[in-house]
Amino acid sequence: MNAKNLMTDCFLYGGRSTAVPIVLVTSSNYNRAVKKFSKPQVRWLEQNAFSGRPGALCGLPDKDGSIEKYVVGIDEIEDPFAIADLPRRMPDGDYALEGSGVRANLDTLAVGWGLGSYVFDRYKNNARNRASPDCSLPRLKLPNSADHQRIQETVAATYRVRDLINTPAEDMMPQHLSAVVAEIAQTHEGDFAEIVGDDLLAENYPCIHTVGRASIHPPRLIELRWGNNKKYPLITLVGKGITFDSGGLDIKPAAGMRSMKKDMGGAAHAIGLAQLIMALELPVRLRLLVASAENAISSNAFRPGDVIRTRSGITVEIDNTDAEGRLVLCDALSDACDEEPDLLVDFATLTGAARVAVGTEIASYFCNDREIANIVRDAGVSTFDPTWELPLHNGYKSFLKSHVADMQNAASTPFGGAITAALYLQSFVDPNTRWLHFDIMAWNSRVRSGRPIGGEAMGLRAMLEVLEQLYTR
């Protein structure tokens, strides 16, 4: 769904049009809620064995047999995904939420409704034509008191992340990522720039060039700047934009390569968060850096045993060409630290080890600042956008030792892979810079309410909460 059509596709703002009520109940408050229903409606619920359990849905007829309202069982009213399956389950029409706690959590629930309305059908021959006036979808009516902009922009940014990840690599190479960033920069009156191909060597981004030089799609460093008020702090976002990862000469097996269109998921997150920051006009100066390349195989592909002198001057021996994400990131992180940002955040689909540690549905992160780390943890809980901190255990840095260079790009042991990858990146971050590193899956491997299989924004809503706590309160 095009994010620009959100208002008409899944939301109805204000107005006098009627909407069918959806009454939200929980198992604990169900008995109180039914006291507001008529006796025939209560009997109808009893006959349908409705008890308020999460996921249960029952339509209540009026005396003419038409549906007067729906009753839906949920678990937690604060959870945006409590109602995120409803756009798929409800008949076309307009709806309004009711029930205990709805008013206090309406904005959050509305975001869930929007996320549940998402579909990626760009390549479907039978895709529903949403531009058609005959296309009617379930819409959630929101009162004027709702924060319409925040709801819409949060959903739009999530759609952006999902769309970028879901798009096949043939249509999402470095030049395509560049076009997206350029479009966003123009929309929000930001400044766009990029360094492409061999110019990366001239401008001292050797790692990005090395990783991408074997592809017919030139690698590039993509940059967006927004906000010029010097009194505002500088926030720099960095994204790993490996648009497809074959593994290089250390080639992946077929099963491992199958989903590698998502290896630019870190870039998608950085782009989505940048879009959200600009759309909501947070009082910051923003810099976005996307280090983008295709890790392909050709006669000029980089090799195990090669040594690269990075932008920072640190020499790196290539232990494994499939550990390429940290290579493109290290040049971008070095560049970012030169401007001494108040906060540096990078996103990357970096290691399988992080998935082993926390599973596929939690955004793992590392942080060199205890205050920031705690805020991220709490924000993950409050936004139902789960995050979990892993340790920057310096004792493991010896696993990155090289006999011919300052360090190597992959550890000598298979254990603690997410930690050693983070320690590698930390080597290129100024110790005085507050730094937050996300190692994420960026993909739903199973269907859950409002979260279809495919690309997923992980930690995006949590990070918006973090930035608002740090810079707007």
KAWO-V160194 format. One record per residue. N is the residue number from 0. PHI is phi in whole degrees, 0 to 359 (* if undefined). PSI is psi in whole degrees, -180 to 180 (* if undefined). NEAR is the number of other ideal C-beta (glycine too) atoms within 12 Angstrom. Layout:
# KAWO-V160194
N:PHI:PSI:NEAR
N:PHI:PSI:NEAR
This chain:
# KAWO-V160194
0:*:129:36
1:295:126:24
2:300:-27:35
3:292:-20:19
4:262:12:24
5:304:-41:37
6:300:-42:28
7:268:-23:23
8:279:-45:33
9:229:-4:44
10:232:148:40
11:233:119:31
12:261:119:26
13:59:-148:17
14:79:174:16
15:256:0:10
16:298:145:14
17:283:152:14
18:221:141:26
19:285:127:32
20:292:141:27
21:244:111:39
22:267:120:38
23:267:130:40
24:226:157:42
25:244:167:30
26:301:-33:19
27:282:-30:19
28:253:8:24
29:299:-44:30
30:297:-34:18
31:288:-39:17
32:294:-38:31
33:290:-14:27
34:295:-18:14
35:271:-4:21
36:265:160:29
37:288:160:17
38:300:-42:13
39:299:-36:17
40:291:-39:28
41:297:-42:21
42:297:-38:15
43:298:-44:26
44:298:-42:32
45:296:-41:18
46:294:-26:13
47:265:11:20
48:55:37:12
49:275:127:29
50:231:4:22
51:88:10:30
52:294:149:19
53:304:132:24
54:93:-16:24
55:287:142:26
56:220:134:30
57:215:130:32
58:272:135:28
59:257:118:35
60:280:152:23
61:271:-172:17
62:292:-17:11
63:266:-1:7
64:92:-3:11
65:278:155:13
66:286:118:22
67:275:-38:24
68:199:164:33
69:246:148:37
70:243:130:38
71:233:130:42
72:273:134:35
73:229:170:40
74:267:-66:24
75:236:126:25
76:293:-22:31
77:279:-10:25
78:274:119:31
79:298:-24:38
80:272:4:37
81:299:-33:37
82:241:11:48
83:291:-16:37
84:274:-10:31
85:295:-39:38
86:302:-22:34
87:271:-18:25
88:254:-23:24
89:273:149:31
90:296:158:20
91:303:142:18
92:151:-176:25
93:252:140:29
94:225:155:38
95:225:140:35
96:274:140:40
97:222:166:29
98:127:167:33
99:296:127:23
100:86:-5:25
101:295:-45:33
102:301:-42:20
103:289:-23:15
104:241:19:27
105:297:-43:33
106:299:-42:32
107:295:-45:36
108:296:-37:41
109:296:-39:46
110:300:-43:47
111:299:-41:42
112:300:-44:48
113:297:-43:45
114:294:-33:48
115:287:-14:35
116:272:-5:42
117:292:141:40
118:212:141:28
119:250:103:26
120:231:26:18
121:304:-33:18
122:253:13:14
123:268:129:11
124:292:-27:8
125:258:27:8
126:299:142:16
127:287:129:19
128:276:97:18
129:285:-12:22
130:280:-13:14
131:285:138:13
132:294:-16:8
133:273:-4:10
134:275:110:18
135:245:129:19
136:237:156:33
137:302:130:31
138:237:144:34
139:261:123:44
140:276:128:31
141:246:135:36
142:289:167:24
143:297:-23:13
144:287:-16:15
145:290:151:30
146:277:82:19
147:303:-45:28
148:295:-46:21
149:297:-41:28
150:300:-53:36
151:295:-43:35
152:289:-33:36
153:295:-44:43
154:294:-42:48
155:298:-41:40
156:294:-38:38
157:293:-42:48
158:301:-41:40
159:300:-48:42
160:299:-48:47
161:298:-46:40
162:299:-44:35
163:299:-43:49
164:288:-38:45
165:288:-24:35
166:292:129:29
167:302:153:24
168:302:-33:33
169:299:-25:15
170:249:11:21
171:217:58:35
172:270:176:33
173:309:-38:42
174:292:-29:29
175:286:-42:32
176:301:-41:49
177:300:-43:37
178:297:-37:24
179:295:-46:39
180:296:-40:44
181:298:-41:25
182:296:-44:22
183:295:-41:37
184:300:-43:29
185:294:-42:16
186:300:-39:22
187:252:17:28
188:58:43:17
189:262:176:29
190:254:130:22
191:247:142:29
192:206:160:22
193:206:154:33
194:239:125:33
195:237:142:27
196:60:-133:26
197:295:-18:18
198:297:-22:19
199:298:-36:33
200:291:-43:24
201:296:-31:13
202:263:7:21
203:69:54:23
204:234:64:42
205:293:-33:36
206:290:-42:46
207:299:-42:52
208:296:-45:38
209:300:-45:37
210:295:-37:55
211:261:-1:47
212:291:-22:36
213:280:-10:28
214:269:151:34
215:284:-10:19
216:261:108:31
217:301:138:30
218:292:164:46
219:197:156:44
220:255:119:49
221:256:135:47
222:226:139:39
223:229:135:42
224:236:141:29
225:213:137:36
226:88:128:27
227:232:15:15
228:279:110:14
229:295:-17:9
230:283:-14:12
231:271:146:22
232:289:153:26
233:268:125:31
234:247:127:43
235:243:127:42
236:250:134:52
237:235:135:51
238:233:137:52
239:283:117:52
240:244:54:58
241:280:104:49
242:287:-24:50
243:204:138:40
244:239:102:42
245:283:-15:33
246:96:-10:31
247:70:-153:40
248:297:-27:25
249:275:65:27
250:297:143:20
251:286:152:25
252:292:164:12
253:304:-43:11
254:296:-37:9
255:287:-24:16
256:271:-16:23
257:303:-40:18
258:255:19:30
259:283:5:35
260:295:-21:31
261:276:3:42
262:286:-1:47
263:261:16:51
264:299:-32:49
265:295:-43:54
266:298:-41:53
267:301:-40:53
268:293:-44:52
269:298:-41:56
270:294:-45:52
271:297:-42:46
272:291:-38:49
273:299:-44:49
274:301:-43:42
275:293:-42:46
276:300:-45:43
277:288:-42:37
278:297:-37:31
279:270:-1:30
280:53:52:23
281:296:146:34
282:282:68:23
283:220:164:36
284:261:135:31
285:243:136:45
286:231:128:43
287:245:129:54
288:236:123:49
289:244:115:57
290:267:107:55
291:238:135:57
292:198:158:52
293:259:127:40
294:274:86:48
295:255:178:34
296:240:126:27
297:202:-176:18
298:293:-21:10
299:251:20:18
300:293:147:28
301:289:156:41
302:237:153:22
303:302:135:22
304:97:-17:20
305:295:155:31
306:239:129:25
307:246:135:40
308:269:113:23
309:285:174:37
310:303:-36:35
311:283:-12:29
312:99:-14:17
313:292:132:30
314:268:140:24
315:232:125:42
316:273:135:31
317:277:109:33
318:275:-36:35
319:211:125:35
320:287:-10:34
321:274:0:36
322:258:55:42
323:270:-25:57
324:299:-41:55
325:292:-24:51
326:289:-49:51
327:293:-33:56
328:291:-36:55
329:295:-36:50
330:294:-42:48
331:292:-38:52
332:294:-40:46
333:299:-45:38
334:299:-46:36
335:301:-41:41
336:291:-22:34
337:300:-27:22
338:264:4:23
339:50:62:22
340:293:154:33
341:291:-31:29
342:211:132:41
343:243:123:43
344:234:127:51
345:240:149:53
346:237:136:51
347:204:141:53
348:274:80:46
349:265:-46:47
350:221:145:40
351:290:-25:28
352:298:-35:26
353:294:-35:38
354:292:-36:27
355:296:-38:20
356:290:-46:27
357:237:2:27
358:83:-175:19
359:267:-5:27
360:244:11:27
361:236:135:29
362:275:107:47
363:281:149:44
364:213:159:45
365:234:148:43
366:208:141:35
367:262:11:30
368:227:119:27
369:296:-40:15
370:299:-48:17
371:297:-43:31
372:302:-43:27
373:292:-38:20
374:295:-41:31
375:297:-43:42
376:300:-49:29
377:293:-36:20
378:294:-36:31
379:299:-37:32
380:289:-48:21
381:291:-27:25
382:262:1:36
383:55:39:34
384:234:77:41
385:299:136:30
386:229:155:40
387:211:129:30
388:277:135:36
389:250:156:36
390:274:142:23
391:273:72:32
392:281:104:19
393:296:-22:19
394:298:-22:13
395:276:-5:27
396:295:-25:24
397:296:-21:17
398:291:-13:26
399:262:11:37
400:292:137:24
401:243:148:25
402:274:-14:14
403:238:-9:16
404:221:179:22
405:295:-33:24
406:196:171:36
407:242:164:34
408:274:-8:48
409:220:151:35
410:286:158:30
411:277:-1:22
412:229:149:16
413:280:-8:15
414:274:146:16
415:64:36:31
416:298:-36:32
417:292:-35:39
418:290:-46:34
419:294:-34:42
420:295:-43:44
421:295:-39:45
422:295:-36:37
423:301:-49:47
424:297:-39:52
425:299:-27:36
426:298:-18:34
427:250:10:39
428:251:130:39
429:301:129:22
430:302:-23:16
431:273:-3:13
432:266:128:31
433:289:120:31
434:231:136:38
435:229:124:50
436:241:121:53
437:259:128:53
438:246:105:47
439:234:160:52
440:281:-43:42
441:62:28:48
442:204:137:34
443:266:120:32
444:264:-1:20
445:214:160:15
446:276:129:16
447:226:167:24
448:307:118:30
449:74:6:36
450:225:85:31
451:288:163:28
452:301:134:20
453:132:-165:33
454:303:142:40
455:217:143:44
456:276:121:48
457:237:116:47
458:89:-1:48
459:292:-50:50
460:291:-34:44
461:297:-42:39
462:290:-32:45
463:297:-43:38
464:298:-41:33
465:299:-49:43
466:295:-37:36
467:292:-38:25
468:295:-41:22
469:285:-35:29
470:235:-3:27
471:233:-1:18
472:239:*:11
